[in-house]
Amino acid sequence: MSPVTQSFRGKELKPSESLKIDAFSVRIADLEGVELDRLHALSLSVGWPHRAEDWHFLRETGQGLVALDEIGRVLGSAMWFGHGDSFATVGMVITSPRLQTLGAAQWLMKRVFDNLPGHDLRLNATRAARRLYLSLDFQPEKTVYQCQGIARVPTAGSPTEAGSDVRTLDAGDIPAAVALDAAGFGVRRTALIERLFAHSNGYGLFKNDKLNAFALCRPFGRGHVIGPVVAESDADAVAIVRPHVADHSGSFLRVDTHMHNGEFAAFLSHAGMPVFDTVLTMSLGKRLADFYEGRSAGPKTYALASQTLG
């Protein structure tokens, strides 16, 4: 169908196929001072599931920057979460569709680097963002499998090992969980684990009264997310995730894991959480111990706290 031709003072007017409507500048600001509803609108604009409450948790846990236009609209964001003096995870790197082809994400990331001199960094990249992070010298590590769906308790399952006891966790278990998480993740995340305990329900696997595995579960996005999950074996990981699945049977549940085969991965699928999508863990600087090939002994991170937190 051809464009409608109109007339004005006897002259025919035919609309052009394109129209440049604006030119604008963007400035950086601290994410702390931005209203939650504006941050929530940004993540909604790119189809991310985060609620305003999830943004609140992240803002209270880490630091971040936003890109604002001349009238204060939020057009981009980037956050980081420090652990110790030299390591941080990076996440919530979002640019609105309006800016995605204009180099805004790289501009934001370079401001993140300015705030983290000398740090080793880790992030989880969507397929669309991988080229950006490769250009910034991030190196691929492992695939993260985003497993989600309506939870159901599998009828079959391995019995808990004799002498083991699965029970709920409380604040008194935080020091043991911090130590176990550090052994699995590769760096101590004391402040993060403390905050996650305050917002989560947890189950732990105890052997001779020692915490050998744990899994936390908290509200997130469309329902709940289980993570982190730290255990020494697939069977132990299943044992501490199964009670969370039972607690949320019939509801939306999500697990982000590097495990693509074995008993734990099979359990997630049978529990109503097949693989929905994937992202890629990438690192800049020192590679943490949990990614070394052939590492089999000791605790492992079976599920991330989240894609943003690692």
Disulfide bonds with the S-S distance in Angstrom:
none
